[in-house]
């Protein structure tokens, strides 16, 4: 579990008065440092790959509710949209 989640639950459920850093220190003493997560970065040359996300948004235009379809393309090389 993430330390931030533990801290938020303590403050919400038990009115914990301590700081976030105190929770992190306690968790590290009790369970040790979190393991380093492996990260694999994939590089692609320009123009080879892109990712597209499609979603719908409900908005108001000219006093009327309108449903818009949105398509967002992200280039893998530059992360540009």
C-alpha positions in Angstrom: 0.0 0.0 0.0 1.2 3.5 -0.8 2.4 5.6 2.2 0.1 8.5 0.9 -2.9 6.2 1.1 -2.0 5.0 4.6 -1.7 8.7 5.7 -5.0 9.7 4.2 -6.8 6.8 5.8 -5.3 7.6 9.2 -6.3 11.3 9.0 -9.8 10.5 7.7 -10.7 7.6 9.9 -8.8 8.3 13.1 -8.1 12.1 13.0 -4.3 11.4 13.0 -2.5 14.6 14.0 1.0 13.6 12.8 2.7 14.5 9.6 3.0 12.5 6.4 6.7 12.2 6.9 6.2 10.6 10.3 4.1 7.9 8.6 6.7 7.4 6.0 9.4 7.0 8.7 7.3 4.5 10.6 6.6 2.4 7.5 10.2 2.3 6.5 11.3 1.3 10.0 8.6 -1.4 10.1 8.8 -2.8 6.6 12.0 -1.4 5.1 12.5 0.7 2.0 10.1 0.0 -0.9 11.6 -2.1 -3.7 12.8 -0.3 -6.8 10.4 -0.9 -9.6 11.7 -1.9 -13.0 11.1 0.6 -15.7 11.4 -0.3 -19.4 11.4 2.7 -21.7 10.6 1.9 -25.4 12.0 4.4 -27.9 10.5 4.7 -31.3 11.7 6.6 -34.4 9.6 9.5 -35.6 6.5 8.6 -37.6 6.4 4.9 -36.6 3.9 4.7 -33.8 1.2 6.8 -32.1 -1.5 6.2 -29.5 -5.2 7.3 -29.8 -7.7 7.8 -27.1 -11.4 8.3 -27.8 -14.0 9.5 -25.2 -17.2 11.4 -25.0 -17.9 14.6 -23.1 -21.3 16.2 -22.2 -21.2 20.0 -22.3 -23.5 22.9 -22.7 -23.4 25.1 -25.8 -25.8 27.9 -26.6 -28.0 26.8 -23.7 -28.3 23.2 -24.9 -26.7 20.0 -23.6 -24.5 18.6 -26.3 -22.6 15.3 -26.4 -19.1 15.6 -28.0 -16.9 12.8 -29.3 -13.2 13.5 -28.8 -10.3 11.8 -30.4 -6.8 12.6 -29.0 -3.7 11.4 -30.8 -0.3 11.2 -29.0 2.9 10.7 -31.0 5.2 8.1 -29.4 8.5 9.7 -30.4 7.9 13.3 -29.1 4.8 12.7 -26.8 3.2 15.6 -28.7 -0.5 15.7 -29.1 
